[in-house]
Structure formats: C-alpha cells, structure tokens
C-alpha cells in the first residue's frame, strides 16, 4: 500500500495550484471556552489536505466552521475567492462543500439508493407541481439523477446493498454510503471527518483507495481529519496540525513528521 | 408460489422506480379498485356504505395527511382535528358565498385554507421538536375549536350554531344534502381519496419525500445536503393540513351531512387519527389505510357486527368494550410491532414470496 500511495504525495504541480479555501485568523469560542484561536491555513485546488491533532484540538470545530454549522467570532473564511459572513449549512452545500461525519449521519430509515439520491436534491430543479405528478419532466429528471447515483454506487462497489435500509448495514458499509452521499453532491471541496474511524485494516485500505480515486478521477479537493498517522502521511499532500485550538505546524507530511512541536503534542513533553 | 417476482426483470430505471414494481402487486391493486368501484356498491347496503365505507375513506385521507407530517417528516401533531375543522368551515363558507361553484372544487380549495392555517401553526416547528411541538399543535387544536364555537361568522350566524349542508349538484345528481344517495357520496369520496393518495404517493417517492425523510432521520445532515429545514417542515405542514382539511370537508359534507362541527373536530378525533397512524404504520401510505380501517370500523363491528352474528352485546357495552380493546391493542402494537400493521403486511408479503420453501 505504501509504495503505491507514496507516489501521489508531494507532487510539484499541486504546490502551484490556486487556493480554493482560505481560513484567516479564525477564532471560535463557546462561552468562555476557546475551541479555536487564531488559526489560518489554506486548501489548494485539487489537493488532499489533512487536519490532525490530539483529541479536543478543534479539528471537527474547524470543519463545522467551514461548512457553516458554527459561526466563528473572529477571522474570515474565503471560499473560491468569495468572503463569507454568516454562512448557513445549506448555503455552503449550494456553494459546493460536502461533508461526512465522525459518527455516521445517514438517514437511517431510507435505503442506500434514497440516501445517495438525497445528495442530488440541490441539482433537481422540478418544483412541487411536477413532483406531485411524478410523470413527464419530473420522471425524466429523476431518471437522469438515478443514472449519476448508479455510477457512484458502481464506483463505491455497493451495488448489493442498493435497496437495503442503511440502518441495518455494517459500520464500514455505512461509512461508504455516507461517502457516496457526499459525492452525489459533486462537491468542489469534500470534508471527511475521520473517514476511517473504527474500521479494520481491509476496510481502511478500501476507503483510502476510494479517497484517492475521488481526488484523482473527479479532481475533488479533499480535507480530511484522521487519527491513523499512516493513512494521513500516505494520503495527504499537506498537513495542518492543531493542538488546543492553535495551529502548531503546517506543511508536507515529511516536514510535519519531523517537527518537534508535533512530536511533543503527540508524545507529550518532559517537564 | 403465486406471489413472486422471479423472472420480472427491470430493464429501465423507470420500471425499477415504479411504486409497485412487482406485477402481482399491480394485479392486486387493480382487484382492490374493482371491488371498491363495483363490488361494494353492488353488495353493500346503505348502512354499510354510510357507516363503514365512507368513514373509512374519510379517516384514511386524514391519516395520510398526518402520516406525511408525523411518519415522513417526524413532526408530531395533535391538531389534526382542528385542521380538518378548518377545511369543513372553509367549504361551508365558500359554498354559501358562491353557491354556483362546483362543490368538489370547493372541497379541494378548502384544503388550501387548512394548509395556510397549518403552516401558521407549523412555524414553531423549526425551533421545537417532539413533545414540545405536540404541545404547540395542541394550542392549535384548542384555539381553533374555540373559534368554531365562538365566531358565529364561521357558521353564518345559524341559531343552532351548526353547519347546515345545502344541497349541491354534480352533473345534475345531488352529491351533498339530504337527498344525496349513499352510493353517490361514496363514489365522490372514493374518487377524491384515490386521486389524493396518488398525489401523496408521488410526493413521498420523489425528491420532496426524500427531503422530508432526511429531515426526520437526521436534520443536521439534511441541511448539509442543501435542504432548507424550515421550507421542508412547512411544506410538510402545508401538505398534511391540506389533506386534513379536505378530509374534514368530506366528513361534514359527504358523511355527516351537517351538524355541530365544534363537537366533531375535538381532541378525541385528533388522538384517534394519531392512533390510526401509529397502529397502521408510521411512514407508510398503505399503513394509513390499515389504521383507518382498524380504528374506524372496530366500533361499528363491535356495535352491529357481533349482535348480527348472534353474540348478545348491548350498544353501551359494545362501546365500552371498544374503548378497552383499542387501548389494549395500542399498547400491544407499541410493544410487539412498533412499525404497525404496514410492517406486518410487509412481513406477510416476504413470507409469501418464499413460500413454500423459505430457505
């Protein structure tokens, strides 16, 4: 796995590509608790950007700021060159940001197919009247999107669970369906919150392959949070490290790995 | 053996996305429709049609309405009866103001008034959920029930305070009022219910239904898919109240033929419809029919069916027994099969598919 994936990392082309999302001096407080303080970093178009850090470092809060669940008190976030103030999650979705969750957030009562179809909601334009008829343009549209969804199902190799309710699927498959749902939105920026948490080695390898394929085939920019350092070092082009809400390092995997502050954060430091 | 999809291959997505993808289901549906349209008017007497079939249809429609809100979108409402009342009064006001307009059109339009009121009382649903929302809709129930009695404009300042359904013709045949025959009223109810069920089925199987279920199952993720929570919830309230409103108008115009509407649309009716949805199956259209058949016809069967079979049971006792039975069954259902009769139906079909070799 290592030898193959290593080729992907550190390609010089990536260094030059434009900035897709810039986080500038963002601070987020919950009452007196500072979740994020003065963090700046950027995500370039087409790269795999990892956000790592010990538990409680503010990684998930950072993602929540990016897709509009939280409003940072200070600082600004620029996506595709546009500065966003009060961002709502559905507006972030419309702008092209998709997301998976740390603990799977699927629609449990719906089938795999319906879950992924939900990802197409924003792309479906037919209104209430046609939906109530479910014939003519509404049906044409439904079929057109079903075709896209079937491609995603094919890509993720989940054909066999197409019609099963997702609540009853094993955890690894649920994570895959959730990735599929995010992909159905055809996002420009895909945020993955611990896509490999709780998986066994084989499932992790599958997920790594899917992430790389998404990045390379569809050209989707990916920001991921992950605790498995092997995965992070192999997959990502650049890594940003947070600790207690502060950024302590930013750079290529090899740079970060050698950084003394990062080693201290993970291994602890003698006093 | 007879119910099996073996050999029925889907070659288009359209065929795969059909509401009834299995041929035997479509045949079954056709048979049910044939019985409903031809069999029941032929066999059933006036009593059967007026006190079993018409109530069943009216309650089915109301249950579908509540199921869209509670079963599909996950918002509990205890104001269904009030929204039904809005439909009934709107239909009454409109048909007295514009006597020339087709009564079917007015019944459908009265649903729009109900939808508007439903949206108004649905506004808090963005902020509150679960029990708290149930209490908020309870406010709708009490307020509207109060209005039905205290605002005489609603019943045209009748001395009796009741809705008096006037006679209205459709193609020269009386459909409402005293001289409308049970068969005519039954056919009108049946057509309305079929058409509206078809619309409901289309809605829940498409984009809108998916966004409702997404809101129900995981509202955070739904928002992330670009679904606006307020819009989705209010749309559910609107559609649900529309169905309730039409059911209410049908109830007064095609079933009761008038009466003290304030007494009819009380909290007990709201609860009854909630029971129908729960016993029938949350998030299932066919479950709404099962639930309505069960709750609406059980009292009639107890009251008239058992004496007819020779079981001595006085009217009052039958009523008490019905109460106890419905209560006990609700508890049994909540424990044994929380997904209701619809799930039992599904399990039955699954068993039938593999019968006689279930391995």
Interface residues (C-beta under 8 A of the other chain):
Chain A: X67 X69 X88 X89 X90 X92 X93 X94 X98 X99 X101 X105 X106 X107 X108 X109 X110 X114 X117 X118 X119 X121 X122 X124 X126 X128 X131 X132 X133 X134 X138 X139 X142 X143 X146 X147 X150 X181 X185
Chain B: X12 X13 X14 X17 X199 X202 X203 X205 X206 X207 X208 X210 X211 X213 X214 X216 X217 X218 X220 X221 X222 X223 X224 X225 X226 X227 X228 X235 X283
